[in-house]
Amino acid sequence: MLTTRLGSLALLFCIQLSLVSTDLAAEGLHIEKADGKLVITNDGKLVTNYYYSDKAPKPYFFPVNIPGTEISFVRPLQEPDADGKYPKSYDHKHHRGIWIGVEKVKELDHWMEKHPTVNKDIAIEKTTGDSVSFTSSNEWQDEQGQPVLLESTGYTIHANGLWTVEITLTPVEDKVMIGDTKEGFLGIRMDDDLRGDAGGLIINADGLKGEKGAWGKSSAWVDYTGERNGQRIGVALFDDPANFREGLYHVRNYGLFSISPFGPSSYSNAKEPEQPVILSKKTPLKLRYGIYIHSGTAEEAKVAETYQQFLSK
């Protein structure tokens, strides 16, 4: 009888401990591994998943939710039809949530997924709190599956929707050239109802508006928002002035939104000379950008103030 009671008490204690642990995990930001992806939550609500298995030609984030909600602002992923082709309405299938890639890496294309970016390691540095962080180590490979470029990207995600993205690119050979191209680098695909041609608003730190005003230009930040169910939601990209070259924004009314330092000639429609970048094994290229996911307009979301917060991190 005593043994039965002790067993019951032990079971009750384990259940209570499990409930306490679950409650603690649900408080604030939390990150954990789960079957080829990282699952990031805030107070139990999904923030995003980071997919890094070899089932996709590159790692990417999907969905990406507005803070405090489970409303994603990135375009849903779509599977190909039975014949292996994507519907015509699903343009640029390589635009997967949020991702990193660039064209013209030693004549390879890691933007349009003609060549794979393969994850080799995930290191979680901070699992809970008012921010979480991890580092993704990836190989940019050629047709034979041999690494050409090593990418190590550290992500820190804050509860207010600010992400810091710190990227290091190291060539496997002594030197590797990235050509002058507009197809890159840190990319986001806006959902269809938030696009500029669906009434979305694009504005940069200098007050220039729309695709025509912001495309191909440098700016401290660009904000891209649209309305859904009467609420304005969206995202801003931040450029760090400490980068080796100012970023230029590939921001389109059809929903593409990216920043890249690799295309001065391409973004100026050849008004500037081509400026390829030679990466050296001895001095890896380090780049830092910010992503700020928010509701409200740029002014309401205090994008300019959050940019200053990004700089101080």
C-alpha positions as CSV (number, residue, x, y, z in Angstrom):
1,M,0.0,0.0,0.0
2,L,2.8,2.4,1.0
3,T,4.6,1.5,-2.2
4,T,1.5,2.3,-4.3
5,R,1.1,5.7,-2.5
6,L,4.8,6.6,-3.1
7,G,4.5,5.6,-6.7
8,S,1.4,7.8,-7.1
9,L,3.1,10.8,-5.4
10,A,6.2,10.3,-7.7
11,L,3.9,10.2,-10.7
12,L,2.1,13.4,-9.6
13,F,5.4,15.1,-9.0
14,C,6.7,14.2,-12.5
15,I,3.4,15.5,-14.1
16,Q,3.7,18.8,-12.1
17,L,7.4,19.2,-13.0
18,S,6.5,18.6,-16.7
19,L,3.8,21.2,-16.6
20,V,6.1,23.7,-15.0
21,S,8.8,23.0,-17.6
22,T,6.2,23.5,-20.4
23,D,5.1,26.8,-18.9
24,L,8.6,28.0,-18.7
25,A,9.3,27.0,-22.3
26,A,6.3,28.9,-23.4
27,E,7.4,32.1,-21.7
28,G,9.4,34.5,-24.0
29,L,11.3,33.3,-27.0
30,H,12.2,29.7,-27.4
31,I,14.1,27.8,-30.0
32,E,14.5,24.0,-30.5
33,K,15.4,21.5,-33.2
34,A,12.6,19.4,-34.8
35,D,13.1,17.1,-37.8
36,G,15.2,19.1,-40.2
37,K,14.1,22.5,-38.9
38,L,14.4,24.9,-36.1
39,V,11.1,25.9,-34.5
40,I,11.1,29.4,-32.9
41,T,8.2,30.5,-30.7
42,N,7.4,33.4,-28.5
43,D,5.1,32.8,-25.5
44,G,4.1,29.6,-27.2
45,K,3.2,31.2,-30.6
46,L,5.1,30.3,-33.7
47,V,7.5,33.0,-34.8
48,T,9.1,31.1,-37.7
49,N,10.6,27.8,-38.8
50,Y,14.1,27.6,-40.2
51,Y,14.3,24.7,-42.7
52,Y,17.8,23.4,-43.2
53,S,17.4,19.7,-44.3
54,D,18.6,18.6,-47.7
55,K,15.0,18.3,-49.0
56,A,15.3,21.9,-50.3
57,P,18.1,23.4,-52.4
58,K,18.9,25.9,-49.7
59,P,18.0,26.8,-46.1
60,Y,15.1,29.3,-45.6
61,F,12.6,30.7,-43.1
62,F,8.9,29.9,-43.4
63,P,6.4,31.0,-42.3
64,V,7.4,34.3,-40.8
65,N,4.8,35.8,-38.4
66,I,4.1,39.3,-37.3
67,P,5.1,39.6,-33.6
68,G,2.3,38.7,-31.2
69,T,0.3,37.0,-34.0
70,E,0.4,33.9,-36.1
71,I,-0.1,35.9,-39.3
72,S,2.7,35.4,-41.8
73,F,3.7,38.1,-44.2
74,V,5.8,36.0,-46.6
75,R,4.2,34.2,-49.6
76,P,3.1,30.6,-48.9
77,L,5.2,27.8,-50.4
78,Q,3.6,25.9,-53.2
79,E,4.3,22.3,-54.5
80,P,4.7,21.6,-58.1
81,D,1.9,19.9,-60.1
82,A,1.9,16.2,-60.9
83,D,4.0,16.9,-64.0
84,G,6.7,18.5,-61.9
85,K,5.9,22.0,-63.0
86,Y,4.7,25.0,-60.9
87,P,1.5,26.9,-61.8
88,K,2.1,30.0,-63.9
89,S,0.7,32.1,-61.1
90,Y,3.6,30.9,-58.9
91,D,6.4,33.0,-60.2
92,H,10.0,32.8,-59.0
93,K,9.7,29.5,-57.1
94,H,13.1,30.1,-55.6
95,H,11.6,32.9,-53.5
96,R,11.2,30.9,-50.4
97,G,10.2,33.0,-47.3
98,I,13.5,34.5,-46.2
99,W,16.8,33.2,-47.6
100,I,20.4,34.0,-48.6
101,G,21.9,33.5,-52.0
102,V,23.5,35.2,-54.9
103,E,24.1,34.6,-58.7
104,K,27.5,34.6,-60.4
105,V,29.6,32.9,-57.7
106,K,32.4,31.5,-60.0
107,E,29.7,31.2,-62.7
108,L,27.5,29.3,-60.4
109,D,23.9,30.4,-59.5
110,H,22.9,30.1,-55.8
111,W,20.0,32.6,-56.2
112,M,17.8,30.8,-58.7
113,E,18.7,27.4,-57.1
114,K,20.6,26.1,-60.1
115,H,23.3,25.0,-57.6
116,P,22.6,23.8,-54.1
117,T,23.4,25.5,-50.7
118,V,23.7,22.6,-48.3
119,N,23.6,23.0,-44.5
120,K,26.4,21.3,-42.6
121,D,25.8,22.4,-39.0
122,I,23.4,24.2,-36.8
123,A,24.7,25.6,-33.5
124,I,22.1,27.1,-31.1
125,E,23.8,29.7,-28.9
126,K,20.8,31.0,-26.9
127,T,17.6,29.0,-26.5
128,T,15.3,31.2,-24.4
129,G,14.8,34.7,-23.2
130,D,14.0,38.1,-24.8
131,S,16.1,36.9,-27.8
132,V,17.3,33.6,-29.2
133,S,20.3,33.0,-31.5
134,F,21.8,30.4,-33.7
135,T,24.5,29.9,-36.4
136,S,23.9,28.1,-39.7
137,S,27.0,26.8,-41.5
138,N,26.4,26.1,-45.1
139,E,28.3,25.0,-48.2
140,W,27.6,26.6,-51.6
141,Q,28.3,23.8,-53.9
142,D,29.0,23.2,-57.6
143,E,27.3,20.6,-60.0
144,Q,29.4,17.8,-58.5
145,G,28.5,18.6,-55.0
146,Q,31.9,20.1,-54.2
147,P,32.0,23.2,-51.9
148,V,33.0,26.5,-53.5
149,L,32.0,28.9,-50.8
150,L,31.5,28.5,-47.1
151,E,28.7,30.5,-45.5
152,S,28.4,31.0,-41.7
153,T,25.4,33.1,-40.7
154,G,24.5,34.0,-37.2
155,Y,20.8,35.0,-36.6
156,T,19.6,36.7,-33.5
157,I,15.9,37.1,-33.2
158,H,14.5,39.6,-30.7
159,A,11.0,39.7,-29.2
160,N,10.1,43.0,-30.8
161,G,10.5,41.6,-34.3
162,L,14.1,42.8,-34.9
163,W,16.5,40.2,-36.4
164,T,20.2,40.7,-36.8
165,V,21.9,38.7,-39.5
166,E,25.7,38.4,-39.5
167,I,27.1,36.6,-42.6
168,T,30.6,35.4,-43.2
169,L,31.6,34.1,-46.7
170,T,34.8,32.2,-47.1
171,P,36.0,30.7,-50.4
172,V,37.3,27.1,-50.4
173,E,39.9,28.0,-52.9
174,D,42.4,30.9,-52.3
175,K,40.1,33.3,-54.2
176,V,36.6,33.2,-55.6
177,M,34.8,36.0,-57.6
178,I,31.2,37.1,-57.2
179,G,30.2,38.9,-60.3
180,D,28.2,42.2,-60.6
181,T,24.6,41.0,-60.4
182,K,21.2,42.3,-59.1
183,E,20.2,38.7,-58.3
184,G,20.9,38.6,-54.5
185,F,21.5,38.6,-51.6
186,L,19.4,38.6,-48.4
187,G,16.0,38.0,-49.8
188,I,12.3,38.2,-48.7
189,R,9.2,37.3,-50.8
190,M,6.2,39.3,-49.7
191,D,2.8,37.6,-49.7
192,D,0.6,38.4,-52.7
193,D,-1.9,40.6,-50.9
194,L,0.9,42.8,-49.5
195,R,2.7,43.5,-52.8
196,G,3.2,47.0,-54.2
197,D,1.0,46.2,-57.1
198,A,-1.7,45.1,-54.7
199,G,-1.7,48.4,-52.8
200,G,1.5,47.8,-50.7
201,L,3.7,50.7,-49.6
202,I,7.4,50.8,-50.2
203,I,9.4,53.7,-48.5
204,N,13.0,54.2,-47.7
205,A,14.9,56.2,-45.0
206,D,15.3,59.1,-47.4
207,G,11.5,59.4,-48.0
208,L,11.6,57.9,-51.5
209,K,8.5,55.8,-52.2
210,G,7.5,52.9,-54.4
211,E,9.5,50.6,-56.6
212,K,10.6,53.4,-58.8
213,G,11.8,55.5,-55.9
214,A,13.6,52.8,-53.9
215,W,14.8,50.2,-56.4
216,G,18.6,50.0,-56.9
217,K,19.2,52.8,-54.4
218,S,21.3,52.7,-51.2
219,S,19.5,53.8,-48.0
220,A,19.8,53.0,-44.3
221,W,16.6,51.1,-44.5
222,V,13.6,50.3,-46.7
223,D,10.2,49.4,-45.4
224,Y,7.6,47.3,-47.3
225,T,4.1,47.0,-45.9
226,G,0.6,46.1,-47.1
227,E,-2.9,45.8,-45.6
228,R,-4.6,42.6,-44.6
229,N,-8.1,42.7,-43.0
230,G,-7.7,46.4,-42.3
231,Q,-4.3,46.0,-40.6
232,R,-1.0,47.2,-42.1
233,I,1.8,44.6,-41.7
234,G,5.2,44.2,-43.2
235,V,9.0,44.3,-42.8
236,A,12.0,46.5,-43.1
237,L,15.5,45.7,-44.2
238,F,18.4,47.5,-42.5
239,D,21.9,48.1,-43.9
240,D,24.9,48.3,-41.6
241,P,27.2,51.2,-42.6
242,A,30.1,49.2,-41.4
243,N,29.8,46.8,-44.4
244,F,32.5,46.9,-47.0
245,R,30.1,48.4,-49.5
246,E,26.6,49.9,-49.2
247,G,23.7,47.6,-49.9
248,L,21.4,48.2,-52.8
249,Y,17.7,47.2,-52.6
250,H,16.1,44.9,-55.1
251,V,12.5,45.8,-54.2
252,R,9.8,45.1,-56.6
253,N,6.0,45.7,-56.8
254,Y,5.5,42.0,-57.5
255,G,6.8,41.1,-54.0
256,L,10.5,40.5,-54.1
257,F,12.5,42.4,-51.4
258,S,16.2,42.0,-51.0
259,I,19.4,43.8,-50.2
260,S,22.8,43.2,-51.8
261,P,26.3,44.8,-52.1
262,F,27.2,42.8,-55.2
263,G,25.6,44.8,-58.1
264,P,26.6,48.4,-58.5
265,S,26.5,48.2,-62.3
266,S,23.4,46.0,-62.5
267,Y,21.4,48.2,-60.1
268,S,22.4,51.4,-62.0
269,N,21.5,49.9,-65.4
270,A,25.2,50.0,-66.3
271,K,25.6,53.6,-65.5
272,E,28.3,52.5,-63.0
273,P,31.1,50.2,-64.1
274,E,31.0,46.5,-63.1
275,Q,32.5,45.9,-59.7
276,P,32.9,42.2,-59.0
277,V,34.1,41.2,-55.6
278,I,37.1,38.9,-55.1
279,L,36.7,36.9,-51.9
280,S,39.9,35.8,-50.2
281,K,40.4,32.7,-48.1
282,K,42.7,34.7,-45.8
283,T,40.2,37.5,-45.2
284,P,36.6,36.2,-45.3
285,L,33.9,38.7,-46.2
286,K,31.7,39.8,-43.3
287,L,28.4,41.4,-43.8
288,R,25.7,42.5,-41.3
289,Y,22.0,43.3,-42.0
290,G,18.8,43.7,-40.0
291,I,15.3,42.5,-40.6
292,Y,12.4,44.2,-38.6
293,I,9.0,42.5,-38.8
294,H,6.2,44.7,-37.6
295,S,2.6,45.9,-37.8
296,G,1.7,49.5,-38.7
297,T,3.3,52.0,-41.0
298,A,7.0,52.7,-40.9
299,E,6.3,55.7,-38.7
300,E,3.9,53.8,-36.4
301,A,6.3,50.9,-36.1
302,K,9.2,53.3,-35.3
303,V,11.3,51.9,-38.0
304,A,13.9,54.7,-37.8
305,E,14.2,54.3,-34.1
306,T,14.5,50.5,-34.4
307,Y,17.3,51.0,-37.0
308,Q,19.3,52.8,-34.3
309,Q,18.6,49.9,-32.0
310,F,20.0,47.6,-34.7
311,L,23.2,49.6,-35.0
312,S,23.7,49.4,-31.2
313,K,23.4,45.6,-31.0
